[in-house]
Amino acid sequence: MPVTTSAAKALRRDRRRTLVNLTLRSQVNSLVRQSTQRPTADLIRQAYSLLDRAAQNHILHPNRAAKLKSKLAKLPPVKKRP
């Protein structure tokens, strides 16, 4: 347990940040999974945006975000039914 008040505040801050980071990382993973299963232009665009945001906020490593974006770019888009 933290001894000083500043350590207690830091612990609370870290818990809040951890929760936000885990939430965003979970959103990224689920959106990438959806995009790989059914690659539509809209899902891929949303995944790109979320990956860029996660890399910019240091939630994902920039190289990992680039790797996932490259993986999504290689997927063939699903054709619309007539």
JONORJO-V87462 format. One record per residue. N is the residue number from 1. RES is the residue in three letters. PHI is phi in whole degrees, -180 to 180 (none if undefined). Layout:
N/RES/PHI ; N/RES/PHI
This chain:
1/MET/none ; 2/PRO/-68 ; 3/VAL/-94 ; 4/THR/-91 ; 5/THR/-67 ; 6/SER/-67 ; 7/ALA/-69 ; 8/ALA/-66 ; 9/LYS/-64 ; 10/ALA/-64 ; 11/LEU/-64 ; 12/ARG/-63 ; 13/ARG/-63 ; 14/ASP/-65 ; 15/ARG/-66 ; 16/ARG/-63 ; 17/ARG/-64 ; 18/THR/-62 ; 19/LEU/-63 ; 20/VAL/-65 ; 21/ASN/-65 ; 22/LEU/-65 ; 23/THR/-63 ; 24/LEU/-67 ; 25/ARG/-64 ; 26/SER/-66 ; 27/GLN/-62 ; 28/VAL/-61 ; 29/ASN/-63 ; 30/SER/-69 ; 31/LEU/-70 ; 32/VAL/-66 ; 33/ARG/-63 ; 34/GLN/-63 ; 35/SER/-67 ; 36/THR/-76 ; 37/GLN/-76 ; 38/ARG/-133 ; 39/PRO/-75 ; 40/THR/-105 ; 41/ALA/-62 ; 42/ASP/-67 ; 43/LEU/-65 ; 44/ILE/-66 ; 45/ARG/-64 ; 46/GLN/-64 ; 47/ALA/-65 ; 48/TYR/-58 ; 49/SER/-62 ; 50/LEU/-68 ; 51/LEU/-65 ; 52/ASP/-63 ; 53/ARG/-65 ; 54/ALA/-66 ; 55/ALA/-70 ; 56/GLN/-67 ; 57/ASN/-92 ; 58/HIS/62 ; 59/ILE/-88 ; 60/LEU/-117 ; 61/HIS/-68 ; 62/PRO/-57 ; 63/ASN/-69 ; 64/ARG/-67 ; 65/ALA/-62 ; 66/ALA/-65 ; 67/LYS/-64 ; 68/LEU/-68 ; 69/LYS/-65 ; 70/SER/-65 ; 71/LYS/-62 ; 72/LEU/-69 ; 73/ALA/-68 ; 74/LYS/-79 ; 75/LEU/-73 ; 76/PRO/-76 ; 77/PRO/-71 ; 78/VAL/-75 ; 79/LYS/-79 ; 80/LYS/-76 ; 81/ARG/-78 ; 82/PRO/-71
